């Protein structure tokens, strides 16, 4: 009887089977044990699965017409997956990595398409802006011009490649790989190792122990600075169109970190250049060589022309007729002959306009101790060992760059009728120029505070000096460890640092004296290798020392009356000329204690923006520095050109590309992009084919260089 009570009617069993099937179907086979039971029931010869189950299991199954319980049985969670199969947690950094990956993949796909379908970009360009003009090489080849004079290229600072020949263990695998130029991959992989190998000895200015970094040789040394970013490549290509090749072209690469004389001491680079020019002359039917230096290479070649004439051992021993015999012309491109103001700021605070703007947008990112990024400190520590950079400090002093109340460019108005927002500062004592705006006082190369830029010097000097009490005389780093971010600032006393802004402003000469105060080790090497003065008699025997040969005011052009000198540079771009500084708000730690005051804005001549006064130039070199010597300093027979070499000024008015398809433009006047300017390339090709300066077109100016040159207070009479 008890068994009969436990047995269920057949109809109930059938209902239970169908209910079980529907449950399994609704759950979509989530429960593996019920699925096996369902399959076992429907095999032939088998009894219903529930009849074989123990009583405790049968009680859980009830017919559909029975009352269901108010609560449902909770599902058992699936067993945890093995650790290897568990998906990793998605983090924010993963999103960044994926985004960077997508961008890189898209870029490489587009680049592959561009290279695979070379006619597509040109087709699109032609449809949008019309067919491009013929490159100068094609145009002049149609006119019948052919190669005649061998050409020597002299690259400037940072544009030449450097490769590793010997290094420390951290540089394993980098033998003869580029540390500078190319992809810069090693900067990201091992930045501290890279900086260590790019630095020079702070005492000698030569290699550090167990390290040898050397200039790349050949045309590839400076044809491209980075993939897709040309320097000399466009000019080389156009020269090739009229018959040039490596037998009559030469890239005079050198280690641009070294002082010019040390390139000879260590690498014999000047001797190699002398021998190469002689060989090019002899192997090209005794045709004289055309030299084309760019940027700092202009100063390097100026040094070379004096070195090659000077007797050995300091000079090359070529005699005073060497240049007359072997040189046809020197076509200087963007040459900082009188120096560059931004060189001072790079050495003083490791910044210029762009860095100051970046600091204003993202304060603390470049020099954050929290993230260990002391970027500017590392830049300063490395660049202060590069002696060649100091060659571009302003030359000629106050007579060239201006004093507290005068400068050659005074009165320049860059606004061109555009409305400029007025300054919020106190301008009651500001001097106004002929344009009704406060004078920029460019002669004050560095000012501390906007008021010290605009007020007359008499008003500033009459202001009572404030005495700071309780100023510490301990070194800056006495209470902190700056590690790799150490600079010479951290050896100074607080009293010395806080005394610097009290001077209110610094002229060109005082600015160099200021560097002697804040960077004594660096300036000891500078004083051994460079001169920044103004020689009343450059023929004086004391100027036969190599330290004066890169300063056009302390040396003379060679005895070669038939050699032509060109000054070719861009204009029409705002170029840094003077700066407004302030004390760094974080000067009590490992920070650099001074920075450009990016909040200094206002109505002023020279377009005061972000603590920088601008003037006309090529964005790096002011027009006065690039053009004065050819416009007046060397024009005719002067004390700096006693043999009367002919000079020509060729300015190129900047015209930016009209759209992205034009790349960097064919009419650019920017300091580096001008190397792709079709008009400049045509001038070089015509000179290389034999044309003289008059045949090319003589002087061509767009800026106020003639007026500014007349304002310079330098005596030129013999």
TAVENPE-V830837 format. One record per backbone hydrogen bond with DSSP energy under -0.5 kcal/mol. CO is the residue of the C=O (numbers start at 0). NH is the residue of the N-H. E is the energy in kcal/mol with one decimal. If there is no record, write none. Layout:
CO	NH	E
CO	NH	E
This chain:
0	4	-2.3
1	5	-1.3
2	6	-1.6
8	12	-1.8
9	13	-2.5
10	14	-2.6
11	15	-2.5
12	16	-2.4
13	17	-2.5
14	18	-2.5
15	19	-2.7
16	20	-2.3
17	21	-2.5
18	22	-2.4
19	23	-2.2
20	24	-2.5
21	25	-2.9
22	26	-2.4
23	28	-1.8
24	27	-0.7
29	31	-0.8
30	34	-1.3
31	35	-1.6
32	36	-1.7
33	37	-2.4
34	38	-2.0
35	39	-1.8
36	40	-1.7
37	41	-1.1
39	42	-1.0
42	45	-1.4
47	50	-1.2
47	51	-0.7
48	51	-0.7
49	52	-0.6
53	56	-1.0
53	57	-1.6
54	58	-1.7
56	59	-1.2
57	60	-1.6
62	65	-1.1
81	84	-1.0
81	85	-0.9
82	85	-0.5
88	90	-0.5
90	93	-0.6
90	94	-1.0
91	95	-1.6
92	96	-2.4
93	97	-2.8
94	98	-2.5
95	99	-2.7
96	100	-2.5
97	101	-2.9
98	102	-2.4
99	103	-2.6
100	104	-2.7
101	105	-2.7
102	106	-2.5
103	107	-2.7
104	108	-2.5
105	109	-2.6
106	110	-2.6
107	111	-2.6
108	112	-2.5
109	113	-2.5
110	114	-2.3
111	115	-2.6
112	116	-2.5
116	119	-1.5
116	120	-0.7
117	121	-0.7
118	122	-2.3
119	123	-2.7
120	124	-2.6
121	125	-2.6
122	126	-2.0
123	127	-2.0
124	128	-2.9
124	129	-0.6
125	129	-1.2
134	138	-2.5
135	139	-2.9
136	140	-1.8
137	141	-1.8
138	142	-1.0
139	144	-2.3
140	143	-0.9
149	289	-3.3
150	249	-1.6
151	291	-3.1
152	154	-0.5
152	251	-3.2
153	293	-2.3
155	159	-0.6
160	215	-2.4
161	178	-2.3
161	179	-1.8
162	213	-2.7
163	175	-4.1
165	211	-3.0
167	170	-2.2
168	171	-1.6
170	173	-1.8
173	176	-2.6
176	163	-2.0
179	161	-1.6
180	183	-0.9
183	186	-1.0
183	187	-0.7
184	187	-0.7
184	188	-1.6
185	189	-2.1
189	193	-2.4
190	194	-2.7
191	195	-2.0
192	196	-1.8
193	197	-1.7
194	198	-1.0
200	204	-2.1
205	200	-3.2
207	210	-1.5
211	164	-3.2
211	165	-1.6
213	162	-3.2
217	220	-1.7
218	221	-1.0
218	222	-0.6
220	160	-2.5
221	231	-1.3
222	230	-2.9
222	232	-1.9
224	181	-1.3
225	228	-2.9
227	229	-0.7
228	224	-2.3
228	225	-1.0
231	235	-2.5
232	236	-2.4
233	237	-2.1
234	238	-2.2
235	239	-2.1
236	240	-1.0
237	241	-0.5
238	241	-1.3
238	243	-2.0
239	242	-1.4
241	146	-1.9
244	247	-1.7
247	150	-2.3
249	152	-3.0
249	251	-0.7
250	252	-2.1
253	255	-1.2
254	257	-1.5
256	386	-0.6
256	387	-1.7
258	262	-1.3
259	263	-0.7
260	263	-0.6
260	264	-1.9
261	265	-2.6
262	266	-1.3
262	268	-1.8
263	267	-1.0
267	271	-2.1
268	272	-2.3
269	273	-2.4
270	274	-2.6
271	275	-2.3
272	276	-2.4
273	277	-2.0
274	278	-2.1
275	279	-3.0
276	280	-2.1
277	281	-2.0
278	282	-2.4
279	283	-0.5
280	283	-0.6
280	285	-1.5
283	286	-1.4
288	290	-0.6
288	327	-3.2
288	328	-0.9
289	151	-2.5
290	330	-2.8
291	153	-1.8
292	332	-2.2
293	296	-2.3
294	297	-2.2
294	298	-0.5
295	299	-2.0
296	300	-2.4
297	301	-1.8
298	302	-2.4
299	303	-2.1
300	304	-2.4
301	305	-1.2
302	306	-2.5
303	307	-3.1
304	308	-0.7
305	309	-1.6
306	315	-3.3
306	316	-0.6
307	317	-2.7
308	318	-0.6
309	316	-3.3
310	314	-2.4
318	321	-1.4
320	324	-1.6
321	325	-2.2
322	326	-2.2
325	288	-3.0
327	563	-1.2
328	290	-2.5
329	331	-0.9
329	565	-2.9
331	333	-0.6
331	567	-3.1
332	294	-2.5
334	336	-1.8
335	338	-1.2
336	551	-0.6
337	394	-2.7
339	342	-1.2
339	343	-0.6
340	343	-1.0
340	344	-1.1
341	345	-2.0
342	346	-1.6
343	347	-2.6
344	348	-2.7
344	349	-0.6
344	350	-1.2
345	349	-0.6
351	355	-2.4
352	356	-2.1
353	357	-2.3
354	358	-2.4
355	359	-1.8
356	360	-2.1
357	361	-2.6
361	364	-1.7
364	367	-0.6
365	374	-2.3
365	375	-0.8
366	368	-0.5
367	372	-2.6
372	374	-2.9
373	377	-1.9
374	378	-2.5
375	379	-2.7
376	380	-2.5
377	381	-1.9
378	382	-2.9
379	383	-1.9
381	384	-1.8
382	385	-1.5
384	386	-1.1
385	388	-1.0
385	389	-0.6
386	389	-0.9
387	390	-1.4
388	391	-1.5
389	392	-1.6
391	339	-3.0
395	398	-0.7
396	399	-1.2
396	400	-2.6
397	401	-1.6
398	712	-2.0
401	507	-0.6
402	405	-0.5
405	402	-1.3
406	409	-1.7
408	411	-1.9
411	413	-0.5
411	605	-0.7
414	417	-1.9
424	426	-0.7
426	429	-1.2
428	455	-0.7
430	438	-2.5
432	435	-2.0
436	432	-3.0
437	604	-2.1
440	443	-2.1
442	444	-1.8
444	578	-2.3
445	505	-2.6
446	448	-0.9
446	580	-3.7
448	451	-0.6
449	452	-1.5
449	453	-1.6
450	454	-1.8
453	430	-2.1
455	459	-1.7
456	460	-2.6
457	461	-1.6
458	462	-0.8
459	462	-0.7
465	467	-0.6
471	494	-1.2
473	493	-1.4
474	477	-1.6
475	478	-0.6
476	479	-1.0
479	481	-0.6
481	484	-2.1
482	485	-1.2
486	489	-1.5
487	490	-1.5
488	491	-1.5
489	476	-1.6
491	475	-2.3
492	496	-2.0
493	497	-2.6
494	498	-0.9
495	499	-0.7
496	499	-0.9
496	500	-0.6
499	502	-1.4
500	503	-1.7
502	504	-2.4
503	447	-2.9
505	444	-0.5
505	445	-1.8
506	510	-2.5
507	511	-1.3
508	512	-1.7
509	513	-2.1
510	514	-1.6
511	515	-1.5
512	516	-1.0
513	517	-2.0
514	518	-2.5
518	522	-2.4
519	523	-1.6
520	524	-1.2
521	525	-1.9
522	526	-2.5
523	527	-0.8
524	527	-0.5
524	528	-1.1
525	528	-0.9
525	529	-2.8
531	395	-1.9
536	539	-2.1
539	542	-2.2
540	543	-1.9
541	544	-0.9
544	547	-1.7
545	548	-1.1
546	530	-0.8
547	550	-1.5
549	551	-0.6
550	553	-2.2
552	534	-2.2
557	559	-2.1
559	562	-1.9
560	645	-0.6
562	645	-0.6
563	329	-2.8
564	647	-2.0
565	331	-1.9
565	567	-0.5
566	649	-2.7
567	333	-3.3
568	651	-2.0
570	653	-2.7
572	616	-1.2
572	618	-0.6
574	614	-2.2
577	612	-2.6
578	446	-2.3
579	596	-2.8
580	448	-1.0
581	594	-2.1
583	586	-1.2
585	588	-1.1
585	590	-0.6
592	583	-3.5
594	581	-2.1
595	597	-1.5
596	599	-1.8
598	600	-1.0
599	610	-2.4
601	603	-0.5
602	437	-0.5
603	606	-1.2
605	613	-3.2
606	608	-0.6
607	601	-1.0
608	611	-1.3
610	579	-2.5
611	608	-2.4
612	576	-2.4
612	577	-1.4
614	574	-2.8
615	622	-2.5
616	572	-1.7
617	670	-1.6
619	621	-0.5
620	617	-1.7
621	625	-1.9
622	626	-2.4
623	627	-1.9
624	337	-0.5
626	630	-2.3
627	631	-3.2
627	632	-1.7
628	633	-4.0
635	637	-0.8
637	640	-1.0
639	556	-1.7
640	637	-0.9
640	643	-1.6
645	564	-2.9
647	566	-2.6
647	649	-0.6
648	650	-0.5
648	699	-2.8
649	568	-1.5
650	652	-0.5
651	570	-1.9
658	661	-1.5
659	662	-1.6
661	664	-1.8
665	677	-2.3
666	654	-1.5
669	673	-2.2
671	674	-2.1
672	675	-2.2
673	676	-1.8
676	680	-2.5
677	681	-2.3
678	682	-1.8
679	683	-2.2
680	684	-2.6
681	685	-2.4
682	686	-2.2
683	687	-2.6
684	688	-1.7
685	690	-2.7
686	689	-1.2
687	147	-0.7
687	148	-2.7
691	695	-1.8
692	696	-1.4
692	697	-2.9
699	650	-3.2
703	707	-2.7
704	708	-2.3
705	709	-1.4
706	710	-1.2
707	711	-0.9
711	713	-1.0
715	638	-2.2
